[in-house]
Amino acid sequence: MAAELYEQKRFPDIWVEILNGNGVTGVAAQYTEFLRDKGFDVQRTDNADNFSYQNTLVIDRSDNR
């Protein structure tokens, strides 16, 4: 099932929010386009609360945490 969804580039149960936390102009928009091309539902693209993030952070909120 997962392989079939991947091949169809559809991920109906996954939505993504991309926040730019490094201060480089256009990074969030670039990755939004990349993920949408892969079939992900990007719900929001914006700046993070600051631009001092050194690493990418992925948060799984599937269990409403």
Phi and psi restraints in degrees (value plus and minus 20) as a CYANA .aco file:
   2 ALA   PHI     -82.0   -42.0
   2 ALA   PSI     -61.9   -21.9
   3 ALA   PHI     -83.0   -43.0
   3 ALA   PSI     -59.9   -19.9
   4 GLU   PHI     -84.1   -44.1
   4 GLU   PSI     -64.4   -24.4
   5 LEU   PHI     -82.9   -42.9
   5 LEU   PSI     -59.5   -19.5
   6 TYR   PHI     -84.1   -44.1
   6 TYR   PSI     -64.6   -24.6
   7 GLU   PHI     -83.0   -43.0
   7 GLU   PSI     -53.3   -13.3
   8 GLN   PHI    -102.7   -62.7
   8 GLN   PSI     -25.5    14.5
   9 LYS   PHI      34.3    74.3
   9 LYS   PSI      29.3    69.3
  10 ARG   PHI    -151.8  -111.8
  10 ARG   PSI     106.7   146.7
  11 PHE   PHI    -151.3  -111.3
  11 PHE   PSI      55.3    95.3
  12 PRO   PHI     -84.7   -44.7
  12 PRO   PSI     -44.4    -4.4
  13 ASP   PHI    -118.1   -78.1
  13 ASP   PSI     -14.5    25.5
  14 ILE   PHI    -137.9   -97.9
  14 ILE   PSI     102.5   142.5
  15 TRP   PHI    -143.6  -103.6
  15 TRP   PSI     129.9   169.9
  16 VAL   PHI    -145.3  -105.3
  16 VAL   PSI     125.4   165.4
  17 GLU   PHI    -144.1  -104.1
  17 GLU   PSI     107.4   147.4
  18 ILE   PHI    -136.2   -96.2
  18 ILE   PSI     102.9   142.9
  19 LEU   PHI    -140.0  -100.0
  19 LEU   PSI     109.4   149.4
  20 ASN   PHI    -100.9   -60.9
  20 ASN   PSI      94.1   134.1
  21 GLY   PHI    -135.8   -95.8
  21 GLY   PSI      -8.4    31.6
  22 ASN   PHI    -133.2   -93.2
  22 ASN   PSI     -27.3    12.7
  23 GLY   PHI      64.2   104.2
  23 GLY   PSI     -23.0    17.0
  24 VAL   PHI     -99.1   -59.1
  24 VAL   PSI      98.9   138.9
  25 THR   PHI     -78.5   -38.5
  25 THR   PSI     110.1   150.1
  26 GLY   PHI      69.8   109.8
  26 GLY   PSI     -24.6    15.4
  27 VAL   PHI     -83.4   -43.4
  27 VAL   PSI     -66.2   -26.2
  28 ALA   PHI     -82.8   -42.8
  28 ALA   PSI     -62.0   -22.0
  29 ALA   PHI     -84.3   -44.3
  29 ALA   PSI     -59.8   -19.8
  30 GLN   PHI     -81.9   -41.9
  30 GLN   PSI     -66.1   -26.1
  31 TYR   PHI     -94.2   -54.2
  31 TYR   PSI     -47.9    -7.9
  32 THR   PHI     -81.2   -41.2
  32 THR   PSI     -68.6   -28.6
  33 GLU   PHI     -81.6   -41.6
  33 GLU   PSI     -63.2   -23.2
  34 PHE   PHI     -78.5   -38.5
  34 PHE   PSI     -69.1   -29.1
  35 LEU   PHI     -90.3   -50.3
  35 LEU   PSI     -56.6   -16.6
  36 ARG   PHI     -84.4   -44.4
  36 ARG   PSI     -58.8   -18.8
  37 ASP   PHI     -81.8   -41.8
  37 ASP   PSI     -46.6    -6.6
  38 LYS   PHI    -107.7   -67.7
  38 LYS   PSI     -22.1    17.9
  39 GLY   PHI      79.8   119.8
  39 GLY   PSI     -12.8    27.2
  40 PHE   PHI    -105.7   -65.7
  40 PHE   PSI     129.3   169.3
  41 ASP   PHI    -112.8   -72.8
  41 ASP   PSI      76.2   116.2
  42 VAL   PHI    -105.0   -65.0
  42 VAL   PSI      92.1   132.1
  43 GLN   PHI    -103.9   -63.9
  43 GLN   PSI     -51.0   -11.0
  44 ARG   PHI    -170.2  -130.2
  44 ARG   PSI     118.5   158.5
  45 THR   PHI    -150.8  -110.8
  45 THR   PSI     107.6   147.6
  46 ASP   PHI    -182.4  -142.4
  46 ASP   PSI    -198.2  -158.2
  47 ASN   PHI    -106.1   -66.1
  47 ASN   PSI     129.5   169.5
  48 ALA   PHI     -95.1   -55.1
  48 ALA   PSI    -199.7  -159.7
  49 ASP   PHI     -89.2   -49.2
  49 ASP   PSI     -38.4     1.6
  50 ASN   PHI    -178.7  -138.7
  50 ASN   PSI     152.9   192.9
  51 PHE   PHI    -131.0   -91.0
  51 PHE   PSI       5.7    45.7
  52 SER   PHI    -124.5   -84.5
  52 SER   PSI      -6.5    33.5
  53 TYR   PHI     -90.0   -50.0
  53 TYR   PSI     112.5   152.5
  54 GLN   PHI    -118.1   -78.1
  54 GLN   PSI     -39.0     1.0
  55 ASN   PHI    -155.0  -115.0
  55 ASN   PSI     140.5   180.5
  56 THR   PHI     -96.8   -56.8
  56 THR   PSI     119.0   159.0
  57 LEU   PHI    -141.2  -101.2
  57 LEU   PSI     106.1   146.1
  58 VAL   PHI    -135.1   -95.1
  58 VAL   PSI     106.3   146.3
  59 ILE   PHI    -137.5   -97.5
  59 ILE   PSI     105.3   145.3
  60 ASP   PHI    -116.2   -76.2
  60 ASP   PSI      92.9   132.9
  61 ARG   PHI    -130.4   -90.4
  61 ARG   PSI       7.5    47.5
  62 SER   PHI     -86.3   -46.3
  62 SER   PSI     -42.3    -2.3
  63 ASP   PHI    -126.6   -86.6
  63 ASP   PSI       5.8    45.8
  64 ASN   PHI      41.5    81.5
  64 ASN   PSI      12.1    52.1
